[in-house]
Amino acid sequence: MRVIAITGSLRRGSFNRLLLRAAQGLAPVGMAIELFELTAIPFYNADVEEQGDPEPVRAFKEAIRAHDALLIATPEYQHGVSGVLKNALDWASRPPGQSAMQRKSAAIMGATPGRLGTARAQTQLRQSLAYTNTYTVLQPEVLVDRAHEKFDREGRLTDEPARELVGKLLHELETLTRALGQGTDSHIHATMP
């Protein structure tokens, strides 16, 4: 099972990038998590879209289509999703009804130095994913608060409860993906409305 992973933070040492790296090591057997960088994706502009997707956007959409599921690590900026992440998802949502994210499975998690662990950003993100008919894992919620205390100097997630939650989230993503008939070796073909 191939999972494309993105973060809404461009900073190399961001906690959410580190959280995705932790997820790579905690993935169930048979699940490969591949990071996709959003750095080159331009601001969404319908005039530009009319001329055809820019190459970074085309590559992003193709990567989503080529993977079985999506894993998103979102920071929280001003009680919401970062502009970087929202912009990338705006591009990926096009064209309406034919999005690369249509009927994909997705899992959301987030890390922040604050106390709410990106809860508000994750709620906002779920609303955006509803537009593309993207099925999201509901539980467990991975809300890594006080992230500066939960990663070591080498960037490893050392907090055991957080590691356990990430592992459970990935297991649920695997289960949902197979139930949707999207896993590469899935034999389950559920019909979803």
HELIX and SHEET records of a PDB file:
HELIX    1   1 PHE A   15  LEU A   26  1                                  12    
HELIX    2   2 ALA A   46  GLU A   50  1                                   5    
HELIX    3   3 GLU A   55  ALA A   66  1                                  12    
HELIX    4   4 GLY A   83  ALA A   92  1                                  10    
HELIX    5   5 ALA A  119  TYR A  131  1                                  13    
HELIX    6   6 ALA A  147  GLU A  149  5                                   3    
HELIX    7   7 GLU A  160  ALA A  179  1                                  20    
SHEET    1   A 5 ALA A  32  LEU A  35  0                                        
SHEET    2   A 5 ARG A   2  THR A   7  1                                        
SHEET    3   A 5 ALA A  69  ALA A  73  1                                        
SHEET    4   A 5 SER A 105  ALA A 111  1                                        
SHEET    5   A 5 TYR A 135  THR A 136  1                                        
SHEET    1   B 5 ALA A  32  LEU A  35  0                                        
SHEET    2   B 5 ARG A   2  THR A   7  1                                        
SHEET    3   B 5 ALA A  69  ALA A  73  1                                        
SHEET    4   B 5 SER A 105  ALA A 111  1                                        
SHEET    5   B 5 VAL A 142  VAL A 144  1                                        
END                                                                             
